[in-house]
Amino acid sequence: MRKRIFAIIISSAILLCPLAGQDIIKLQEDFIEAEYFFFNEDYQDALPYYLQLYEKVPDNANIAYRIGACYLNITGQKNLSIDYLETASKNLSAKHKEGTITQSSAPYDALYDLGKAYLINYQFDKAKDAFTRYSKTLLPDDRENIDFINQQIKSCDIAKDYIAKPVSYTEENMGPLFNDDKSNFNPVISADGKSFAFMVSLKFYDAIMLSKLSGGKWSPPVNITPELQSDGDMYISCLSADGKVLYLSKDDDYNSDIFTSTFDGMTWRQTVKLNKNINTRYWESHGFVTENGEQLIFASDRPGGFGGLDLYISKKVNGDWGPPVNLGPEINTPFNEDRPFLINNGKILFFSSQGHT
């Protein structure tokens, strides 16, 4: 369930609708434009189209679902998804047809996204109910998705227990130098504490920003995306200990690979793809290198693992990355393990997991 890829089918049939024929054609054109962005996961660009369409066809549960799904995938706006997904979940259909404005009911996926939205917003009982309703729409032999949803239901109860026993911590905003009215995300800092990189959503692409610490102050962030010769489709994974090597993932919706860029003292060089021990025709992402630069841990869904995404570790052999080793069943589960982060020169591992409870 890590990724769902749908085919957009453009229907030429005009079904009964209170709008004039030309109005329907214009709505269909706008809908297809929105769908293009949506299925390419450009939710920020898809959202305005769906919102405009929803004003004209407010009873369309499918558009309500799309709006909710967009908000759910936009940083800082996930809470706005709930109302739309609740509306969508009241009109569901097993015979959902993609690619046409005349599809007025929402797919069963609306229930799954509603569960996610509730869970993210700490409404655990409602999340559990939405996931349970969604599980009843799955076919009996769909064991992979059934097991995944059961794990999500279990996570609702666990989350309630954790919230009941809060851990004290201090949160401090990094201020206007790094935060603005755009989405700022994927922050990483070098082990020496002198380089800070993060992503920012610009109008046409996601930019890679870099700031340096000098004299106890951070420099204004610089957009280094052009230096990397990236089209805005690369995302930060980590910085080397000295801040001179940047690890990134490039995701084209069907595959993901790990790249690096090196600072030569004047500029950041064009990104280079890691060797075939690391990158395969499967999904590789979120590479993290140890402080000594000798070990790389990353996520991959290559064959031979324990679940979806597994964590692997590779050591340098003669200056390049050697064959990776799966971290085994104590770390990897039948579900996804991702976003590894190592400290104490590789002795302590943090990672995200759908399977550990």
Residue pairs with C-beta under 8 A, 6 or more apart in sequence:
1 144
1 145
1 148
1 308
2 283
2 301
2 308
2 309
2 336
3 253
4 109
5 39
5 253
5 254
6 39
6 98
7 98
8 32
8 35
8 36
8 39
8 98
8 99
9 97
9 98
9 99
9 100
10 32
10 99
10 100
11 97
11 99
11 100
11 102
13 100
13 102
14 21
14 24
14 25
14 102
15 102
17 24
17 102
19 27
19 56
23 56
24 101
24 102
27 53
27 56
27 57
27 101
28 100
28 101
30 49
30 52
30 53
31 49
31 53
31 63
31 100
31 101
32 99
33 49
34 46
34 49
34 50
34 53
34 66
35 46
35 98
35 99
36 46
37 43
37 45
37 46
37 49
38 46
38 50
38 66
38 69
38 70
40 253
41 73
41 253
43 69
43 70
43 71
43 73
43 74
44 70
44 74
44 183
44 201
46 66
46 70
47 67
47 70
47 71
47 74
50 63
50 66
50 67
50 70
51 67
53 60
53 63
53 101
54 60
54 63
54 64
54 67
57 63
57 101
57 104
59 104
60 101
60 103
60 104
61 87
61 88
61 90
61 91
61 92
61 104
61 105
61 106
61 110
62 88
62 96
62 103
62 104
62 105
62 106
62 107
64 84
64 85
64 87
64 88
64 106
65 84
65 85
65 88
65 106
65 107
65 109
65 110
65 113
67 81
67 84
68 81
68 82
68 83
68 84
68 85
68 87
68 88
68 110
68 113
68 114
68 117
69 81
69 85
69 109
69 113
70 81
71 77
71 78
71 79
71 80
71 81
71 84
72 78
72 81
72 85
72 113
72 116
72 117
72 120
74 183
75 183
75 185
75 201
76 183
78 117
78 120
78 121
79 117
79 120
79 121
81 113
81 117
82 114
82 117
82 118
82 121
82 123
85 110
85 113
85 114
85 117
86 114
88 106
88 110
88 114
89 106
89 110
89 111
89 114
89 130
89 133
91 104
91 105
91 106
92 105
92 106
92 107
92 108
92 110
92 111
93 105
93 106
93 107
94 108
94 137
96 103
96 105
96 106
96 107
96 108
97 103
108 134
108 137
111 130
111 131
111 133
111 134
111 137
112 130
112 131
112 134
112 149
114 130
115 127
115 128
115 130
115 131
115 134
115 152
116 127
118 124
118 126
118 127
118 130
119 127
119 152
119 155
119 156
119 159
122 159
122 163
124 156
124 157
124 159
124 160
124 163
125 156
127 152
127 156
128 153
128 156
128 157
131 149
131 152
131 153
131 156
132 153
134 149
135 146
135 149
135 150
135 153
138 145
138 146
138 149
147 334
148 335
148 354
151 335
151 354
151 355
151 357
154 357
155 357
158 357
173 179
177 211
177 218
177 220
177 221
178 184
178 187
178 196
178 198
178 211
178 218
178 221
180 200
182 200
182 201
182 202
183 200
183 201
184 198
184 199
184 200
184 201
185 198
185 199
185 200
185 201
186 198
186 199
186 235
186 236
187 196
187 197
187 198
188 196
188 197
188 198
188 236
188 237
188 238
188 239
189 195
189 196
189 197
189 239
190 196
190 239
190 240
190 241
190 242
190 243
191 240
191 241
191 242
191 291
192 241
192 242
192 243
193 213
194 212
194 213
194 243
195 210
195 211
195 212
195 213
195 239
195 242
195 243
196 210
196 211
196 212
196 213
196 218
197 208
197 209
197 210
197 211
197 236
197 239
197 246
198 209
198 221
198 236
199 206
199 207
199 208
199 209
199 235
199 236
200 206
200 207
200 209
200 221
201 207
202 232
204 232
205 225
205 231
205 232
205 233
206 232
206 233
206 235
207 223
207 225
207 232
208 223
208 224
208 225
208 228
208 230
208 234
208 236
208 246
208 248
209 221
209 222
209 223
209 224
210 221
210 222
210 224
210 268
211 218
211 219
211 220
211 221
211 222
212 218
212 219
212 243
213 219
224 268
225 232
227 261
227 267
227 268
227 269
227 270
228 234
228 246
228 248
228 261
228 268
228 269
228 270
228 271
229 270
229 271
230 248
230 250
230 271
233 250
233 251
233 252
234 248
234 249
234 250
234 259
234 271
235 248
235 249
235 250
235 251
236 246
236 247
236 248
237 247
237 248
237 249
237 258
237 285
237 286
237 287
237 288
238 246
238 247
238 287
238 288
238 289
238 341
239 245
239 246
239 247
240 246
240 247
240 289
240 293
241 291
241 292
241 293
243 263
244 262
244 263
245 260
245 261
245 262
245 263
245 289
245 293
246 260
246 261
246 262
246 263
246 268
247 258
247 259
247 260
247 287
247 288
247 289
248 258
248 259
248 260
248 261
248 271
249 256
249 257
249 258
249 259
249 284
249 285
249 286
249 287
250 256
250 257
250 259
250 271
251 285
255 281
255 282
255 283
256 283
256 284
256 285
257 273
257 274
257 279
257 284
258 273
258 274
258 278
258 279
258 284
258 285
258 287
258 298
259 271
259 272
259 273
259 274
260 271
260 272
260 274
261 268
261 269
261 270
261 271
261 272
262 268
262 269
262 272
263 269
273 279
274 287
274 321
275 320
275 321
277 314
277 321
277 322
277 323
277 324
278 284
278 287
278 296
278 298
278 314
278 321
278 324
280 300
280 302
282 300
282 301
282 302
282 303
283 299
283 300
283 301
283 302
283 309
284 298
284 299
284 300
284 302
285 298
285 299
285 300
285 309
285 338
286 298
286 299
286 338
286 339
286 340
287 296
287 297
287 298
288 296
288 297
288 298
288 340
288 341
288 342
289 295
289 296
290 296
290 297
290 342
290 345
290 346
291 345
291 346
292 345
292 346
293 316
294 315
294 316
295 313
295 314
295 315
295 316
295 342
295 346
296 313
296 314
296 315
296 321
296 324
297 311
297 312
297 313
297 314
297 327
297 340
297 342
297 349
298 311
298 312
298 314
298 324
298 340
299 309
299 310
299 311
299 312
299 336
299 337
299 338
299 339
299 340
300 309
300 310
300 312
300 324
301 308
301 309
301 310
302 310
304 326
305 326
305 332
306 326
306 328
306 329
306 332
306 333
306 334
307 332
307 333
307 334
307 335
307 336
307 337
307 355
308 334
308 335
308 336
308 354
309 336
309 337
309 338
310 326
310 327
310 332
310 337
311 326
311 327
311 331
311 332
311 337
311 338
311 340
311 351
312 324
312 325
312 326
312 327
313 324
313 325
313 327
314 321
314 322
314 323
314 324
314 325
315 321
315 322
316 322
326 332
331 337
331 349
331 351
332 355
333 353
333 354
333 355
333 356
334 355
335 353
335 354
335 355
336 353
336 354
336 355
337 351
337 352
337 353
337 354
337 355
337 356
338 351
338 352
338 353
339 351
339 352
340 349
340 350
340 351
341 349
341 350
341 351
342 348
342 349
342 350
343 350
